[in-house]
Amino acid sequence: MTELGYGLIACGRISSSHIDAIAKTDGARVVALADPDAQKAARARERAGAEVAVYADYRELLADSAVDVVVVMVPTQMHPQVTVAALEAGKHVYCEKAMAASIGGCREMLAARDRTGLLLNVGQSTRYRAPFAMARRLIERG
């Protein structure tokens, strides 16, 4: 099996969960981090490992040939911009929820996925929580 190199864009609170999950996944490792906040990037690097490349600009991470998959954790309004750039750079994308701040943003992301033929996954981790499950049942009932 080929090992997949993961690049994490934005090193806020949720990044530690992604670093830990990737570390526990066979055939996957964090190879790069990007965050304009040097302190956040340094904390994430401590968790991910000293050999991990660190970039202040996510576009530099996208140019890194060791990165196969990008995890997008920037603020929601930036999801389309970063996700489209990642797909166009030849990277598969896992985007944290919400997908985008607008339907137009979602459409841009899906169009880039379709154009590139790469994978785009949106981490809607709350979909099975009780309030959301109840909302779905109510919608299905009309």
Residue, then its C-alpha position, 0 to 999 in steps of 0.5 A: m500500500t502506498e503511504l498518503g502524505y497529509g497536509l493540514i491547512a490551519c492549525g487551530r483547535i481541531s488540528s490536533s484531532h486530525i493529527d492524532a487520527i492520521a497518526k493512527t491510520d495505516g498508510a497515512r502520515v502528516v507531512a506538512l502544516a500551513d498556518p500564518d500564525a507561527q505559534k499555532a503552527a509550532r504547537a501542531r508541529e510538536r504534535a505531528g513531528a519535527e520532520v513535518a514541513v511548516y508553511a506560513d502560506y497554504r499555497e506553499l503547502l499546495a506546491d509540496s509534492a509530498v502532500d497527497v491529501v489536504v485537510v482544510m480547517v480554515p474559517t468557513q468563508m474561506h473553504p471554497q477558495v482553499t478547497v478549489a486551489a487544493l483540487e487544482a493543485g492535484k490534491h484530494v481534499y477533506c474539508e471540515k464542516a460546514m462545506a461553505a458559507s453559501i450555495g454558490g461556494c458549495r457549487e464552486m467546490l463541486a465544480a472543481r471536484d468534477r473538473t479535476g476528478l479528485l476526491l472531496n469529502v466534507g466532514q459533517s461530523t454532527r449529522y448523527r447527533a440527536p438534534f440533527a437526526m430529529a430535524r431530518r425526521l421532521i423534514e422527511r415527514g414534511 
